[in-house]
Amino acid sequence: MLHVFTESAWPTCNQRVFRDKLDQDEAPRRRYGELRIMLAASGLIGRAYTAAKLDLIQELLDEERASRGLAPVPPGRSRA
């Protein structure tokens, strides 16, 4: 999957903010990894797998956006 952003949107897009959160902090990275392993082991696939991750993604994304002084937005949406 390819995501394309304007140069001005890139610093605050959710995909980058979430990536940075996981890159910079081991505790959220571990939580996210453990959740993914548990969901994969449960047999969830496709949209059900993605939906089961949304609460944790939203929590971590909101934390990182707040730490940057950014307003919370739903995952998958970005504000420049």
HELIX and SHEET records of a PDB file:
HELIX    1   1 TRP A   10  THR A   12  5                                   3    
HELIX    2   2 ASN A   14  GLN A   24  1                                  11    
HELIX    3   3 GLU A   26  ALA A   41  1                                  16    
HELIX    4   4 GLY A   46  SER A   67  1                                  22    
END                                                                             
